Amino acid sequence: MKMIQKLKFIFEPKSVAIIGASKTPNKIGNVLLRNFLDTKFPGKVYAVNPKYEEVLGVKCYPSIKKINGPVDCVIIATPAQTVPAILTECAAKKVGGVIILSGGFEEVKRDDLAAQIREIAKKYEMPVVGPNCLGVFNPYTKVDSIFLPMYKLERPKPGGIAFVTQSGAVGSTVVDLTAYYGMGISKFISYGNATVLDESDYLEYLMNDKTTETIILYIEGAKDGRKLLQTMKKVNKIKPIVVLKAGKAAGGQAAARSHTGNIAGSYLAYQAAFKQAKVTEAEGIIEVFDFVKIFEQPRPKGNHIAVITNGGGIGVLATDHIENEGLVLAEFSEKTKNALQEILPEYGNVANPLDLVADAGVEAYAKAIDIMMDEPNIDALIIIVLTQTPPIDERIIHVLTKASDDRRKPIATISIGGTYTEVYRRILESKGVPSYNSPLSAVKAIDKLVKYANYQKQLK
Amino acid sequence: MTIVDDFSLLKKYGFRLLPYFFVKTEDDAVAAAKKIGYPVVLKIVSPEIEHKTDVGGVKIDIKNETVLRHTYRDMMQNVKGKKIDGVLVQKMARKGLELIIGGKKDPQFGHMVIIGLGGIYVEIFRDISARICPLTALDVEEMVAELKVHPLLEGARGKKPINKKALEDLVLRACGFMEKEGIVEMDLNPVVFDDEGCDIVDARFSR
């Protein structure tokens, strides 16, 4: 089995050993074990530390060698200089894979230690995540090496979004936000120094991972740019990749002797690679969420958008953005026009955006959405709901959830407002309905989805 | 490597440069211009001059021998005190849209190419698009579409669209050239495009 395929032992382990398990509260080895116990990890959990007989009520082994029976996944949280020897023991024990959380390698110029890790891993074809990372989290199997307490950092529910991150800090905040928004994830991978397996290897694994539908990649610098370009190309054809690149500011080379050398900094190369691979680039963390939630929707057949609103102005704003992004407002067929006229008040006009006006109740939304789902000239729906109007009540959540689950056309919903509105938005998000608090972010997201769908169509 | 060596190497790779002669005297310049046919351009060749235009080292649209002789002498005055290899006498380029086709070797991704609005304001407008080598004709098409000046390439204000095939050929050729020769940086700038084709007016590269 190849190293990448062996990552299965790390993501779906039947047994986990925590090396460096500790009795001291707040130490990594303590938080880790506590998390495994708290989530009721269904497999076996072993604690390893020669200092203790037991930790948190779990029998503690002096070394991995002393454990009877197989160990699929080993999590190492001991000082860097102890890691190579432990890794050799893991190899002798024939463990499935290893996560090294410890820092103290390339990032502090200990390339010698990193080289030893690489050598052992390659020799035994043993997958190693890290070092200097948060490791992995899989809500389906409950394996969790994020050494941050659960009461401080919420864990998301199972879902379709995989998250590959170079930075542990960005990684942990995104995990926390994902849980907060009620979104579900398939895998979380914080890969740190990428000493053995790099960003491309994880993308490759996720391409064949059944639970993963969309991939987020946070990257500062690629381990191997060419390999990343090729892998992104391959994976993005099947599953959309949303990438966030940090470290863009570095300009051209100081010693450049040509115009090209002066203009073409390293970020330009990344941008070029992203465009060539057709991945979706986000500008910031919030935009990452804007984009991934729309990718959970079905793929639109074209770029014709219909807008439903109960507030004219927000509809106009959405229209501006639609035209700016190069999307097109859909034209309705006669049949659709007639059907829509039925649900409008007498003074109402059938147009796109369709203004249901502030008197509109939940029923008008339900009917308008039904009619538009049947209209072949519409490829995607933007549904603006101003929750502040008197007739709108919590039944709108059911209507929008139904529209989102319809799966004939992608939808994006927009609600702008204060605390009351934000509560609605959070409920919608937790039900998998893409909800935005600005027309611009919703339209931008729809545009990315349209572009990706168009790309996938061209491949066929 | 002088500009003359650079130009010969580019020719070997099939880059169609404007006819040129490298000369060291005024009389040779006149003889060269006669062979090429007026109008011509004079360009100073010096290892000490980075931006030729800025020091009066480029004179264009020279229509006859009298003007050529005057221009030659003026230019020598302009660059007095600098180490001068000689002068390039080149056929005057066609009129059209000036683009830059450039490339560099990125430490992460290897060779990449850029296209953009050319001329002397490249670094001011920074209207460029980039791709990693090797690339396809479709990539070049997308690069063109990304440029802000894209409408100019499509023939704005009553002009005919530029010859896209010539642009595509040049971009793909630049990729191949850089990869084979291990080029670190290169500029073909400006390259003048019209509906029929293009003229590479100036080129520089480093290994």
Interface residues (C-beta under 8 A of the other chain):
Chain A: G221 A222 D224 G225 R226 L229 A256 R257 S258 H259 T260 G261 N262 I263 A264 S266 L268 A269 Y270 Q271 A272 A273 K275 Q276
Chain B: E50 I100 G102 G103 K104 D106 P107 Q108 F109 G110 M112 I114 G116 V122 E123 R126 I128 S129 A130 R131 I132 L135 D139 E142 E146 E185 M186 D187 N189 R204 F205 S206
